[in-house]
Amino acid sequence: MSAMDPDPARTPDLESGGGVAPGATPPETAQTSGLSAPEPSTRHHFPASGITVIIAVAAVVIVFLVVAVALIVSLA
C-alpha cells in the first residue's frame, strides 16, 4: 500500500501547479467505498408537534377567511 499523498515528482500526468490533464487520474488516488459507520434508523412517523402546528395554522387561515368574507358581505 502506498502513501495517501504520493511524491509529486514521481506522479505521472501531473502538470506544473499540481493539476492533472483532463481525463487523467493520478495513480494511488484515495478511494472511498461504502459507509464508515452504519446509518442510524430514522423514525417513520410524523411528530405530534408537527401535526399540532399544521392544525394551528389551518385554524388561523380559516378564521382569517371567515373574517374576510364577513367584512366583504357587510360592505355589500
N, CA, C and O atoms as a Tripos MOL2 file, in Angstrom:
@<TRIPOS>MOLECULE
protein
  304   303    76     0     0
PROTEIN
NO_CHARGES

@<TRIPOS>ATOM
      1 N           0.8500   -1.1730    0.0000 N.3       1 MET1
      2 CA          0.0000    0.0000    0.0000 C.3       1 MET1
      3 C           0.8900    1.2290    0.0000 C.2       1 MET1
      4 O           1.8990    1.2660    0.7040 O.2       1 MET1
      5 N           0.5330    2.2170   -0.7690 N.am      2 SER2
      6 CA          1.3600    3.4180   -0.8700 C.3       2 SER2
      7 C           0.8000    4.5250    0.0050 C.2       2 SER2
      8 O          -0.2760    4.3990    0.5890 O.2       2 SER2
      9 N           1.5510    5.6030    0.0810 N.am      3 ALA3
     10 CA          1.1560    6.7460    0.9020 C.3       3 ALA3
     11 C          -0.0570    7.4400    0.2940 C.2       3 ALA3
     12 O          -0.2790    7.3710   -0.9150 O.2       3 ALA3
     13 N          -0.8300    8.1010    1.1290 N.am      4 MET4
     14 CA         -2.0060    8.8260    0.6530 C.3       4 MET4
     15 C          -1.6100    9.9980   -0.2400 C.2       4 MET4
     16 O          -2.3350   10.3280   -1.1790 O.2       4 MET4
     17 N          -0.4820   10.6250    0.0360 N.am      5 ASP5
     18 CA         -0.0030   11.7520   -0.7650 C.3       5 ASP5
     19 C           1.3110   11.3540   -1.4290 C.2       5 ASP5
     20 O           2.3760   11.5370   -0.8400 O.2       5 ASP5
     21 N           1.2520   10.8090   -2.6550 N.am      6 PRO6
     22 CA          2.4880   10.3830   -3.3090 C.3       6 PRO6
     23 C           3.3690   11.5730   -3.6690 C.2       6 PRO6
     24 O           2.9060   12.7100   -3.7590 O.2       6 PRO6
     25 N           4.6430   11.2840   -3.8690 N.am      7 ASP7
     26 CA          5.6160   12.3190   -4.2230 C.3       7 ASP7
     27 C           5.2380   12.9360   -5.5690 C.2       7 ASP7
     28 O           5.1410   12.2130   -6.5600 O.2       7 ASP7
     29 N           5.0210   14.2660   -5.6330 N.am      8 PRO8
     30 CA          4.6320   14.8940   -6.8990 C.3       8 PRO8
     31 C           5.6500   14.7050   -8.0120 C.2       8 PRO8
     32 O           5.2780   14.6820   -9.1850 O.2       8 PRO8
     33 N           6.9250   14.5700   -7.6700 N.am      9 ALA9
     34 CA          7.9540   14.3960   -8.6990 C.3       9 ALA9
     35 C           7.8200   13.0400   -9.3820 C.2       9 ALA9
     36 O           8.2570   12.8810  -10.5210 O.2       9 ALA9
     37 N           7.2300   12.0710   -8.7140 N.am     10 ARG10
     38 CA          7.1000   10.7290   -9.2840 C.3      10 ARG10
     39 C           5.6830   10.4200   -9.7410 C.2      10 ARG10
     40 O           5.3860    9.2750  -10.0840 O.2      10 ARG10
     41 N           4.8010   11.4130   -9.7530 N.am     11 THR11
     42 CA          3.4170   11.1880  -10.1590 C.3      11 THR11
     43 C           3.2550   11.4970  -11.6410 C.2      11 THR11
     44 O           3.4720   12.6390  -12.0450 O.2      11 THR11
     45 N           2.8790   10.5130  -12.4730 N.am     12 PRO12
     46 CA          2.6920   10.7880  -13.8980 C.3      12 PRO12
     47 C           1.4490   11.6440  -14.1370 C.2      12 PRO12
     48 O           0.5320   11.6600  -13.3160 O.2      12 PRO12
     49 N           1.4260   12.3460  -15.2490 N.am     13 ASP13
     50 CA          0.3200   13.2050  -15.6840 C.3      13 ASP13
     51 C           0.1100   14.4280  -14.7970 C.2      13 ASP13
     52 O          -0.8930   15.1250  -14.9470 O.2      13 ASP13
     53 N           1.0280   14.7020  -13.8830 N.am     14 LEU14
     54 CA          0.8840   15.8580  -13.0150 C.3      14 LEU14
     55 C           1.4770   17.0720  -13.7040 C.2      14 LEU14
     56 O           2.6510   17.0730  -14.0730 O.2      14 LEU14
     57 N           0.6610   18.1080  -13.8760 N.am     15 GLU15
     58 CA          1.1250   19.3280  -14.5220 C.3      15 GLU15
     59 C           1.7470   20.2550  -13.4920 C.2      15 GLU15
     60 O           1.5880   20.0580  -12.2870 O.2      15 GLU15
     61 N           2.4560   21.2660  -13.9770 N.am     16 SER16
     62 CA          3.0190   22.2360  -13.0420 C.3      16 SER16
     63 C           1.8740   22.9530  -12.3400 C.2      16 SER16
     64 O           0.8890   23.3290  -12.9750 O.2      16 SER16
     65 N           1.9990   23.1370  -11.0750 N.am     17 GLY17
     66 CA          0.9340   23.7400  -10.2910 C.3      17 GLY17
     67 C           0.1000   22.7040   -9.5680 C.2      17 GLY17
     68 O          -0.7340   23.0620   -8.7360 O.2      17 GLY17
     69 N           0.3010   21.4330   -9.8610 N.am     18 GLY18
     70 CA         -0.3720   20.3750   -9.1240 C.3      18 GLY18
     71 C          -1.6120   19.8130   -9.7740 C.2      18 GLY18
     72 O          -2.1990   18.8730   -9.2380 O.2      18 GLY18
     73 N          -2.0410   20.3480  -10.9100 N.am     19 GLY19
     74 CA         -3.2440   19.8410  -11.5650 C.3      19 GLY19
     75 C          -2.9400   18.6450  -12.4400 C.2      19 GLY19
     76 O          -1.7780   18.2980  -12.6520 O.2      19 GLY19
     77 N          -3.9790   18.0210  -12.9450 N.am     20 VAL20
     78 CA         -3.8210   16.9180  -13.8840 C.3      20 VAL20
     79 C          -4.5750   17.2570  -15.1570 C.2      20 VAL20
     80 O          -5.5290   18.0350  -15.1400 O.2      20 VAL20
     81 N          -4.1450   16.6760  -16.2430 N.am     21 ALA21
     82 CA         -4.7830   16.9060  -17.5360 C.3      21 ALA21
     83 C          -6.1870   16.3000  -17.5180 C.2      21 ALA21
     84 O          -6.4280   15.3200  -16.8120 O.2      21 ALA21
     85 N          -7.1180   16.8750  -18.2920 N.am     22 PRO22
     86 CA         -8.4680   16.3040  -18.3430 C.3      22 PRO22
     87 C          -8.4280   14.8440  -18.7780 C.2      22 PRO22
     88 O          -7.7610   14.4990  -19.7540 O.2      22 PRO22
     89 N          -9.1280   14.0060  -18.0640 N.am     23 GLY23
     90 CA         -9.1690   12.5850  -18.3780 C.3      23 GLY23
     91 C          -8.0880   11.7700  -17.7060 C.2      23 GLY23
     92 O          -8.1430   10.5410  -17.7380 O.2      23 GLY23
     93 N          -7.1030   12.4140  -17.0960 N.am     24 ALA24
     94 CA         -6.0220   11.6920  -16.4310 C.3      24 ALA24
     95 C          -6.3070   11.6170  -14.9330 C.2      24 ALA24
     96 O          -6.7490   12.5870  -14.3180 O.2      24 ALA24
     97 N          -6.0500   10.4750  -14.3800 N.am     25 THR25
     98 CA         -6.2030   10.3020  -12.9420 C.3      25 THR25
     99 C          -4.8640    9.8560  -12.3900 C.2      25 THR25
    100 O          -4.3140    8.8490  -12.8360 O.2      25 THR25
    101 N          -4.3340   10.5880  -11.4300 N.am     26 PRO26
    102 CA         -3.0430   10.1730  -10.8870 C.3      26 PRO26
    103 C          -3.1730    8.8300  -10.1690 C.2      26 PRO26
    104 O          -4.2220    8.5380   -9.5940 O.2      26 PRO26
    105 N          -2.1320    8.0210  -10.1960 N.am     27 PRO27
    106 CA         -2.2140    6.7220   -9.5310 C.3      27 PRO27
    107 C          -2.2940    6.8930   -8.0190 C.2      27 PRO27
    108 O          -1.8850    7.9130   -7.4660 O.2      27 PRO27
    109 N          -2.8250    5.8810   -7.3780 N.am     28 GLU28
    110 CA         -2.9070    5.8420   -5.9210 C.3      28 GLU28
    111 C          -3.7770    6.9520   -5.3500 C.2      28 GLU28
    112 O          -3.5240    7.4490   -4.2530 O.2      28 GLU28
    113 N          -4.7960    7.3340   -6.0970 N.am     29 THR29
    114 CA         -5.7420    8.3120   -5.5800 C.3      29 THR29
    115 C          -6.5820    7.6290   -4.5120 C.2      29 THR29
    116 O          -7.0490    6.5060   -4.7000 O.2      29 THR29
    117 N          -6.7680    8.3080   -3.4030 N.am     30 ALA30
    118 CA         -7.5440    7.7190   -2.3090 C.3      30 ALA30
    119 C          -8.9670    7.4460   -2.7750 C.2      30 ALA30
    120 O          -9.5810    8.2790   -3.4410 O.2      30 ALA30
    121 N          -9.4790    6.2930   -2.4270 N.am     31 GLN31
    122 CA        -10.8290    5.9000   -2.8130 C.3      31 GLN31
    123 C         -11.6450    5.6430   -1.5570 C.2      31 GLN31
    124 O         -11.1270    5.1660   -0.5470 O.2      31 GLN31
    125 N         -12.9030    5.9610   -1.6360 N.am     32 THR32
    126 CA        -13.8110    5.6900   -0.5260 C.3      32 THR32
    127 C         -14.9710    4.8780   -1.0660 C.2      32 THR32
    128 O         -15.5970    5.2640   -2.0530 O.2      32 THR32
    129 N         -15.2560    3.7750   -0.4370 N.am     33 SER33
    130 CA        -16.4050    2.9830   -0.8580 C.3      33 SER33
    131 C         -17.1980    2.5860    0.3740 C.2      33 SER33
    132 O         -16.6320    2.1610    1.3820 O.2      33 SER33
    133 N         -18.4800    2.7240    0.2840 N.am     34 GLY34
    134 CA        -19.3380    2.3510    1.3930 C.3      34 GLY34
    135 C         -19.3610    3.4010    2.4800 C.2      34 GLY34
    136 O         -18.7900    4.4820    2.3390 O.2      34 GLY34
    137 N         -20.0210    3.0690    3.5500 N.am     35 LEU35
    138 CA        -20.1560    3.9820    4.6740 C.3      35 LEU35
    139 C         -19.1430    3.6240    5.7490 C.2      35 LEU35
    140 O         -18.7970    2.4560    5.9230 O.2      35 LEU35
    141 N         -18.6710    4.6300    6.4660 N.am     36 SER36
    142 CA        -17.7180    4.3740    7.5300 C.3      36 SER36
    143 C         -18.4120    3.8930    8.7960 C.2      36 SER36
    144 O         -17.7910    3.2570    9.6480 O.2      36 SER36
    145 N         -19.6920    4.1970    8.9170 N.am     37 ALA37
    146 CA        -20.4580    3.7730   10.0880 C.3      37 ALA37
    147 C         -21.8810    3.4710    9.6430 C.2      37 ALA37
    148 O         -22.3480    4.0380    8.6550 O.2      37 ALA37
    149 N         -22.5690    2.6050   10.3390 N.am     38 PRO38
    150 CA        -23.9550    2.3220    9.9480 C.3      38 PRO38
    151 C         -24.8390    3.5410   10.1370 C.2      38 PRO38
    152 O         -24.6570    4.3180   11.0750 O.2      38 PRO38
    153 N         -25.7880    3.6980    9.2420 N.am     39 GLU39
    154 CA        -26.7250    4.8150    9.3310 C.3      39 GLU39
    155 C         -27.6900    4.5820   10.4900 C.2      39 GLU39
    156 O         -28.1640    3.4630   10.6850 O.2      39 GLU39
    157 N         -27.9830    5.6270   11.2570 N.am     40 PRO40
    158 CA        -28.9590    5.4480   12.3330 C.3      40 PRO40
    159 C         -30.3560    5.2440   11.7570 C.2      40 PRO40
    160 O         -30.6930    5.7850   10.7030 O.2      40 PRO40
    161 N         -31.1600    4.4580   12.4610 N.am     41 SER41
    162 CA        -32.5210    4.2430   11.9810 C.3      41 SER41
    163 C         -33.3330    5.5140   12.1950 C.2      41 SER41
    164 O         -33.1800    6.2050   13.2020 O.2      41 SER41
    165 N         -34.1860    5.8020   11.2440 N.am     42 THR42
    166 CA        -34.9980    7.0110   11.3310 C.3      42 THR42
    167 C         -36.3870    6.6620   11.8240 C.2      42 THR42
    168 O         -36.8370    5.5230   11.7100 O.2      42 THR42
    169 N         -37.0560    7.6600   12.3710 N.am     43 ARG43
    170 CA        -38.4300    7.4540   12.8180 C.3      43 ARG43
    171 C         -39.3260    7.4620   11.5860 C.2      43 ARG43
    172 O         -39.0960    8.2200   10.6430 O.2      43 ARG43
    173 N         -40.3260    6.6330   11.6020 N.am     44 HIS44
    174 CA        -41.2060    6.5110   10.4460 C.3      44 HIS44
    175 C         -42.5760    7.1270   10.6860 C.2      44 HIS44
    176 O         -43.5510    6.7310   10.0470 O.2      44 HIS44
    177 N         -42.6630    8.0840   11.5930 N.am     45 HIS45
    178 CA        -43.9460    8.7240   11.8330 C.3      45 HIS45
    179 C         -43.7370   10.2290   11.9570 C.2      45 HIS45
    180 O         -42.6420   10.7000   12.2630 O.2      45 HIS45
    181 N         -44.7940   10.9550   11.7170 N.am     46 PHE46
    182 CA        -44.7560   12.4130   11.7970 C.3      46 PHE46
    183 C         -44.9020   12.8090   13.2630 C.2      46 PHE46
    184 O         -45.7690   12.2620   13.9440 O.2      46 PHE46
    185 N         -44.0900   13.7380   13.7810 N.am     47 PRO47
    186 CA        -44.1600   14.0890   15.2010 C.3      47 PRO47
    187 C         -45.4700   14.7970   15.5540 C.2      47 PRO47
    188 O         -46.0740   15.4700   14.7190 O.2      47 PRO47
    189 N         -45.8870   14.6300   16.7910 N.am     48 ALA48
    190 CA        -47.1350   15.2400   17.2530 C.3      48 ALA48
    191 C         -47.0580   16.7620   17.2010 C.2      48 ALA48
    192 O         -48.0590   17.4230   16.9260 O.2      48 ALA48
    193 N         -45.8880   17.3180   17.4590 N.am     49 SER49
    194 CA        -45.7590   18.7820   17.4100 C.3      49 SER49
    195 C         -45.9720   19.3010   15.9920 C.2      49 SER49
    196 O         -46.5080   20.3950   15.8130 O.2      49 SER49
    197 N         -45.5670   18.5440   14.9950 N.am     50 GLY50
    198 CA        -45.7910   18.9440   13.6080 C.3      50 GLY50
    199 C         -47.2600   18.9530   13.2550 C.2      50 GLY50
    200 O         -47.7390   19.8620   12.5770 O.2      50 GLY50
    201 N         -47.9750   17.9420   13.7140 N.am     51 ILE51
    202 CA        -49.4230   17.8890   13.4720 C.3      51 ILE51
    203 C         -50.1150   19.0530   14.1710 C.2      51 ILE51
    204 O         -51.0320   19.6560   13.6120 O.2      51 ILE51
    205 N         -49.6810   19.3720   15.3920 N.am     52 THR52
    206 CA        -50.2600   20.4910   16.1390 C.3      52 THR52
    207 C         -50.0450   21.8080   15.4090 C.2      52 THR52
    208 O         -50.9580   22.6310   15.3340 O.2      52 THR52
    209 N         -48.8630   22.0140   14.8770 N.am     53 VAL53
    210 CA        -48.5700   23.2490   14.1430 C.3      53 VAL53
    211 C         -49.4330   23.3400   12.8900 C.2      53 VAL53
    212 O         -49.9600   24.4100   12.5840 O.2      53 VAL53
    213 N         -49.5840   22.2530   12.1710 N.am     54 ILE54
    214 CA        -50.4070   22.2590   10.9550 C.3      54 ILE54
    215 C         -51.8580   22.5970   11.2950 C.2      54 ILE54
    216 O         -52.4950   23.3780   10.5880 O.2      54 ILE54
    217 N         -52.3820   22.0130   12.3700 N.am     55 ILE55
    218 CA        -53.7600   22.3030   12.7810 C.3      55 ILE55
    219 C         -53.8980   23.7620   13.2000 C.2      55 ILE55
    220 O         -54.8900   24.4080   12.8620 O.2      55 ILE55
    221 N         -52.9180   24.2910   13.9320 N.am     56 ALA56
    222 CA        -52.9800   25.6900   14.3680 C.3      56 ALA56
    223 C         -52.9450   26.6400   13.1750 C.2      56 ALA56
    224 O         -53.7050   27.6070   13.1360 O.2      56 ALA56
    225 N         -52.0790   26.3800   12.2100 N.am     57 VAL57
    226 CA        -52.0010   27.2340   11.0170 C.3      57 VAL57
    227 C         -53.3020   27.1490   10.2290 C.2      57 VAL57
    228 O         -53.7960   28.1680    9.7470 O.2      57 VAL57
    229 N         -53.8580   25.9610   10.0930 N.am     58 ALA58
    230 CA        -55.1280   25.8070    9.3790 C.3      58 ALA58
    231 C         -56.2380   26.5750   10.0870 C.2      58 ALA58
    232 O         -57.0800   27.1850    9.4270 O.2      58 ALA58
    233 N         -56.2550   26.5560   11.4210 N.am     59 ALA59
    234 CA        -57.2740   27.2910   12.1750 C.3      59 ALA59
    235 C         -57.1390   28.7940   11.9600 C.2      59 ALA59
    236 O         -58.1440   29.4860   11.7960 O.2      59 ALA59
    237 N         -55.9130   29.3050   11.9600 N.am     60 VAL60
    238 CA        -55.6950   30.7400   11.7290 C.3      60 VAL60
    239 C         -56.1530   31.1210   10.3280 C.2      60 VAL60
    240 O         -56.7790   32.1650   10.1460 O.2      60 VAL60
    241 N         -55.8530   30.2950    9.3440 N.am     61 VAL61
    242 CA        -56.2640   30.5800    7.9650 C.3      61 VAL61
    243 C         -57.7870   30.5780    7.8570 C.2      61 VAL61
    244 O         -58.3580   31.4460    7.1970 O.2      61 VAL61
    245 N         -58.4420   29.6260    8.4880 N.am     62 ILE62
    246 CA        -59.9100   29.5670    8.4360 C.3      62 ILE62
    247 C         -60.5230   30.7900    9.1020 C.2      62 ILE62
    248 O         -61.4630   31.3760    8.5650 O.2      62 ILE62
    249 N         -60.0060   31.1870   10.2650 N.am     63 VAL63
    250 CA        -60.5190   32.3890   10.9450 C.3      63 VAL63
    251 C         -60.3130   33.6150   10.0650 C.2      63 VAL63
    252 O         -61.2110   34.4500    9.9540 O.2      63 VAL63
    253 N         -59.1500   33.7360    9.4410 N.am     64 PHE64
    254 CA        -58.8810   34.8670    8.5510 C.3      64 PHE64
    255 C         -59.8840   34.8960    7.4010 C.2      64 PHE64
    256 O         -60.4240   35.9540    7.0780 O.2      64 PHE64
    257 N         -60.1360   33.7500    6.7830 N.am     65 LEU65
    258 CA        -61.0730   33.7030    5.6630 C.3      65 LEU65
    259 C         -62.4950   34.0430    6.1020 C.2      65 LEU65
    260 O         -63.2110   34.7450    5.3880 O.2      65 LEU65
    261 N         -62.9090   33.5520    7.2680 N.am     66 VAL66
    262 CA        -64.2530   33.8540    7.7700 C.3      66 VAL66
    263 C         -64.3980   35.3510    8.0190 C.2      66 VAL66
    264 O         -65.4130   35.9430    7.6490 O.2      66 VAL66
    265 N         -63.3990   35.9700    8.6390 N.am     67 VAL67
    266 CA        -63.4520   37.4150    8.9030 C.3      67 VAL67
    267 C         -63.4400   38.1930    7.5950 C.2      67 VAL67
    268 O         -64.1720   39.1740    7.4600 O.2      67 VAL67
    269 N         -62.6250   37.7770    6.6270 N.am     68 ALA68
    270 CA        -62.5640   38.4710    5.3400 C.3      68 ALA68
    271 C         -63.9060   38.3880    4.6200 C.2      68 ALA68
    272 O         -64.3710   39.3880    4.0750 O.2      68 ALA68
    273 N         -64.5270   37.2300    4.6090 N.am     69 VAL69
    274 CA        -65.8340   37.0800    3.9580 C.3      69 VAL69
    275 C         -66.8810   37.9060    4.6950 C.2      69 VAL69
    276 O         -67.7240   38.5340    4.0530 O.2      69 VAL69
    277 N         -66.8500   37.9210    6.0190 N.am     70 ALA70
    278 CA        -67.8120   38.7050    6.7990 C.3      70 ALA70
    279 C         -67.6670   40.1940    6.5040 C.2      70 ALA70
    280 O         -68.6700   40.9000    6.3970 O.2      70 ALA70
    281 N         -66.4450   40.6800    6.3710 N.am     71 LEU71
    282 CA        -66.2280   42.0950    6.0460 C.3      71 LEU71
    283 C         -66.7310   42.4240    4.6470 C.2      71 LEU71
    284 O         -67.3340   43.4760    4.4360 O.2      71 LEU71
    285 N         -66.4900   41.5390    3.6960 N.am     72 ILE72
    286 CA        -66.9460   41.7840    2.3240 C.3      72 ILE72
    287 C         -68.4730   41.7780    2.2650 C.2      72 ILE72
    288 O         -69.0680   42.6100    1.5800 O.2      72 ILE72
    289 N         -69.1060   40.8550    2.9730 N.am     73 VAL73
    290 CA        -70.5690   40.7790    2.9820 C.3      73 VAL73
    291 C         -71.1600   42.0110    3.6630 C.2      73 VAL73
    292 O         -72.1850   42.5220    3.2110 O.2      73 VAL73
    293 N         -70.5450   42.4980    4.7290 N.am     74 SER74
    294 CA        -71.0810   43.6660    5.4350 C.3      74 SER74
    295 C         -70.9330   44.9450    4.6110 C.2      74 SER74
    296 O         -71.7060   45.8820    4.8100 O.2      74 SER74
    297 N         -69.9780   45.0120    3.7050 N.am     75 LEU75
    298 CA        -69.7950   46.1930    2.8530 C.3      75 LEU75
    299 C         -70.7980   46.2050    1.6960 C.2      75 LEU75
    300 O         -71.1260   47.2710    1.1760 O.2      75 LEU75
    301 N         -71.2710   45.0650    1.3020 N.am     76 ALA76
    302 CA        -72.1590   44.9750    0.1400 C.3      76 ALA76
    303 C         -73.5730   45.3230    0.4490 C.2      76 ALA76
    304 O         -74.4260   45.2890   -0.4390 O.2      76 ALA76
@<TRIPOS>BOND
     1     1     2 1
     2     2     3 1
     3     3     4 2
     4     3     5 am
     5     5     6 1
     6     6     7 1
     7     7     8 2
     8     7     9 am
     9     9    10 1
    10    10    11 1
    11    11    12 2
    12    11    13 am
    13    13    14 1
    14    14    15 1
    15    15    16 2
    16    15    17 am
    17    17    18 1
    18    18    19 1
    19    19    20 2
    20    19    21 am
    21    21    22 1
    22    22    23 1
    23    23    24 2
    24    23    25 am
    25    25    26 1
    26    26    27 1
    27    27    28 2
    28    27    29 am
    29    29    30 1
    30    30    31 1
    31    31    32 2
    32    31    33 am
    33    33    34 1
    34    34    35 1
    35    35    36 2
    36    35    37 am
    37    37    38 1
    38    38    39 1
    39    39    40 2
    40    39    41 am
    41    41    42 1
    42    42    43 1
    43    43    44 2
    44    43    45 am
    45    45    46 1
    46    46    47 1
    47    47    48 2
    48    47    49 am
    49    49    50 1
    50    50    51 1
    51    51    52 2
    52    51    53 am
    53    53    54 1
    54    54    55 1
    55    55    56 2
    56    55    57 am
    57    57    58 1
    58    58    59 1
    59    59    60 2
    60    59    61 am
    61    61    62 1
    62    62    63 1
    63    63    64 2
    64    63    65 am
    65    65    66 1
    66    66    67 1
    67    67    68 2
    68    67    69 am
    69    69    70 1
    70    70    71 1
    71    71    72 2
    72    71    73 am
    73    73    74 1
    74    74    75 1
    75    75    76 2
    76    75    77 am
    77    77    78 1
    78    78    79 1
    79    79    80 2
    80    79    81 am
    81    81    82 1
    82    82    83 1
    83    83    84 2
    84    83    85 am
    85    85    86 1
    86    86    87 1
    87    87    88 2
    88    87    89 am
    89    89    90 1
    90    90    91 1
    91    91    92 2
    92    91    93 am
    93    93    94 1
    94    94    95 1
    95    95    96 2
    96    95    97 am
    97    97    98 1
    98    98    99 1
    99    99   100 2
   100    99   101 am
   101   101   102 1
   102   102   103 1
   103   103   104 2
   104   103   105 am
   105   105   106 1
   106   106   107 1
   107   107   108 2
   108   107   109 am
   109   109   110 1
   110   110   111 1
   111   111   112 2
   112   111   113 am
   113   113   114 1
   114   114   115 1
   115   115   116 2
   116   115   117 am
   117   117   118 1
   118   118   119 1
   119   119   120 2
   120   119   121 am
   121   121   122 1
   122   122   123 1
   123   123   124 2
   124   123   125 am
   125   125   126 1
   126   126   127 1
   127   127   128 2
   128   127   129 am
   129   129   130 1
   130   130   131 1
   131   131   132 2
   132   131   133 am
   133   133   134 1
   134   134   135 1
   135   135   136 2
   136   135   137 am
   137   137   138 1
   138   138   139 1
   139   139   140 2
   140   139   141 am
   141   141   142 1
   142   142   143 1
   143   143   144 2
   144   143   145 am
   145   145   146 1
   146   146   147 1
   147   147   148 2
   148   147   149 am
   149   149   150 1
   150   150   151 1
   151   151   152 2
   152   151   153 am
   153   153   154 1
   154   154   155 1
   155   155   156 2
   156   155   157 am
   157   157   158 1
   158   158   159 1
   159   159   160 2
   160   159   161 am
   161   161   162 1
   162   162   163 1
   163   163   164 2
   164   163   165 am
   165   165   166 1
   166   166   167 1
   167   167   168 2
   168   167   169 am
   169   169   170 1
   170   170   171 1
   171   171   172 2
   172   171   173 am
   173   173   174 1
   174   174   175 1
   175   175   176 2
   176   175   177 am
   177   177   178 1
   178   178   179 1
   179   179   180 2
   180   179   181 am
   181   181   182 1
   182   182   183 1
   183   183   184 2
   184   183   185 am
   185   185   186 1
   186   186   187 1
   187   187   188 2
   188   187   189 am
   189   189   190 1
   190   190   191 1
   191   191   192 2
   192   191   193 am
   193   193   194 1
   194   194   195 1
   195   195   196 2
   196   195   197 am
   197   197   198 1
   198   198   199 1
   199   199   200 2
   200   199   201 am
   201   201   202 1
   202   202   203 1
   203   203   204 2
   204   203   205 am
   205   205   206 1
   206   206   207 1
   207   207   208 2
   208   207   209 am
   209   209   210 1
   210   210   211 1
   211   211   212 2
   212   211   213 am
   213   213   214 1
   214   214   215 1
   215   215   216 2
   216   215   217 am
   217   217   218 1
   218   218   219 1
   219   219   220 2
   220   219   221 am
   221   221   222 1
   222   222   223 1
   223   223   224 2
   224   223   225 am
   225   225   226 1
   226   226   227 1
   227   227   228 2
   228   227   229 am
   229   229   230 1
   230   230   231 1
   231   231   232 2
   232   231   233 am
   233   233   234 1
   234   234   235 1
   235   235   236 2
   236   235   237 am
   237   237   238 1
   238   238   239 1
   239   239   240 2
   240   239   241 am
   241   241   242 1
   242   242   243 1
   243   243   244 2
   244   243   245 am
   245   245   246 1
   246   246   247 1
   247   247   248 2
   248   247   249 am
   249   249   250 1
   250   250   251 1
   251   251   252 2
   252   251   253 am
   253   253   254 1
   254   254   255 1
   255   255   256 2
   256   255   257 am
   257   257   258 1
   258   258   259 1
   259   259   260 2
   260   259   261 am
   261   261   262 1
   262   262   263 1
   263   263   264 2
   264   263   265 am
   265   265   266 1
   266   266   267 1
   267   267   268 2
   268   267   269 am
   269   269   270 1
   270   270   271 1
   271   271   272 2
   272   271   273 am
   273   273   274 1
   274   274   275 1
   275   275   276 2
   276   275   277 am
   277   277   278 1
   278   278   279 1
   279   279   280 2
   280   279   281 am
   281   281   282 1
   282   282   283 1
   283   283   284 2
   284   283   285 am
   285   285   286 1
   286   286   287 1
   287   287   288 2
   288   287   289 am
   289   289   290 1
   290   290   291 1
   291   291   292 2
   292   291   293 am
   293   293   294 1
   294   294   295 1
   295   295   296 2
   296   295   297 am
   297   297   298 1
   298   298   299 1
   299   299   300 2
   300   299   301 am
   301   301   302 1
   302   302   303 1
   303   303   304 2
@<TRIPOS>SUBSTRUCTURE
     1 MET1         2 RESIDUE 1 A MET
     2 SER2         6 RESIDUE 1 A SER
     3 ALA3        10 RESIDUE 1 A ALA
     4 MET4        14 RESIDUE 1 A MET
     5 ASP5        18 RESIDUE 1 A ASP
     6 PRO6        22 RESIDUE 1 A PRO
     7 ASP7        26 RESIDUE 1 A ASP
     8 PRO8        30 RESIDUE 1 A PRO
     9 ALA9        34 RESIDUE 1 A ALA
    10 ARG10       38 RESIDUE 1 A ARG
    11 THR11       42 RESIDUE 1 A THR
    12 PRO12       46 RESIDUE 1 A PRO
    13 ASP13       50 RESIDUE 1 A ASP
    14 LEU14       54 RESIDUE 1 A LEU
    15 GLU15       58 RESIDUE 1 A GLU
    16 SER16       62 RESIDUE 1 A SER
    17 GLY17       66 RESIDUE 1 A GLY
    18 GLY18       70 RESIDUE 1 A GLY
    19 GLY19       74 RESIDUE 1 A GLY
    20 VAL20       78 RESIDUE 1 A VAL
    21 ALA21       82 RESIDUE 1 A ALA
    22 PRO22       86 RESIDUE 1 A PRO
    23 GLY23       90 RESIDUE 1 A GLY
    24 ALA24       94 RESIDUE 1 A ALA
    25 THR25       98 RESIDUE 1 A THR
    26 PRO26      102 RESIDUE 1 A PRO
    27 PRO27      106 RESIDUE 1 A PRO
    28 GLU28      110 RESIDUE 1 A GLU
    29 THR29      114 RESIDUE 1 A THR
    30 ALA30      118 RESIDUE 1 A ALA
    31 GLN31      122 RESIDUE 1 A GLN
    32 THR32      126 RESIDUE 1 A THR
    33 SER33      130 RESIDUE 1 A SER
    34 GLY34      134 RESIDUE 1 A GLY
    35 LEU35      138 RESIDUE 1 A LEU
    36 SER36      142 RESIDUE 1 A SER
    37 ALA37      146 RESIDUE 1 A ALA
    38 PRO38      150 RESIDUE 1 A PRO
    39 GLU39      154 RESIDUE 1 A GLU
    40 PRO40      158 RESIDUE 1 A PRO
    41 SER41      162 RESIDUE 1 A SER
    42 THR42      166 RESIDUE 1 A THR
    43 ARG43      170 RESIDUE 1 A ARG
    44 HIS44      174 RESIDUE 1 A HIS
    45 HIS45      178 RESIDUE 1 A HIS
    46 PHE46      182 RESIDUE 1 A PHE
    47 PRO47      186 RESIDUE 1 A PRO
    48 ALA48      190 RESIDUE 1 A ALA
    49 SER49      194 RESIDUE 1 A SER
    50 GLY50      198 RESIDUE 1 A GLY
    51 ILE51      202 RESIDUE 1 A ILE
    52 THR52      206 RESIDUE 1 A THR
    53 VAL53      210 RESIDUE 1 A VAL
    54 ILE54      214 RESIDUE 1 A ILE
    55 ILE55      218 RESIDUE 1 A ILE
    56 ALA56      222 RESIDUE 1 A ALA
    57 VAL57      226 RESIDUE 1 A VAL
    58 ALA58      230 RESIDUE 1 A ALA
    59 ALA59      234 RESIDUE 1 A ALA
    60 VAL60      238 RESIDUE 1 A VAL
    61 VAL61      242 RESIDUE 1 A VAL
    62 ILE62      246 RESIDUE 1 A ILE
    63 VAL63      250 RESIDUE 1 A VAL
    64 PHE64      254 RESIDUE 1 A PHE
    65 LEU65      258 RESIDUE 1 A LEU
    66 VAL66      262 RESIDUE 1 A VAL
    67 VAL67      266 RESIDUE 1 A VAL
    68 ALA68      270 RESIDUE 1 A ALA
    69 VAL69      274 RESIDUE 1 A VAL
    70 ALA70      278 RESIDUE 1 A ALA
    71 LEU71      282 RESIDUE 1 A LEU
    72 ILE72      286 RESIDUE 1 A ILE
    73 VAL73      290 RESIDUE 1 A VAL
    74 SER74      294 RESIDUE 1 A SER
    75 LEU75      298 RESIDUE 1 A LEU
    76 ALA76      302 RESIDUE 1 A ALA
